[in-house]
Amino acid sequence: MISNHRLSKLLLVLALGGTCQVSAEDIDIFLANPDITGTRPNVLLVLDNSANNNSDITGLSGEKTKKLEMLRQVLNNIADPLNSPYFPGCTIAVDAKGNEVREPEGCVTRQEVSELLGNINLGLMIANPSGTDKGAYVRYH
């Protein structure tokens, strides 16, 4: 029969010797692995529906508007970028050196946004307004 002292040593050796080091990089999720079939990433937008969202700001059109109106414009751009009336303009040209130049700088086209959104699962969660039960609900997925 094995004594408690020997059993403790045996379990310690098994615990320490039976483990192996595993390492992973954060960037591994962004690398293409040919052994894994591609799945679309899940993206969840969470909107805070609090009272202070009704203050004035500069909207996508450059005009003064309410925060909630600007959020509506952004959601309209996400829902249908090809036909949204709020989508900001983007001009792409080629300079003398053959480099692509975007005006305004860093802008994206409607088609680029449409292709990007076609490759993700997008959800919209709206937080309950102040004074009601705490929590949120999924509005769109």
Secondary structure, DSSP 4 states (H G I P E B T S, - for coil): ---HHHHHHHHHHHHHHT-------GGGGGS--TTS---PPEEEEEE---GGGGSEEE-TTSSEEEHHHHHHHHHHHHH-TTT-TTPPP-EEEE-TTS-EEEESTT---HHHHHHHHTTSEEEEEEEPPTTS-SSEEEEE-
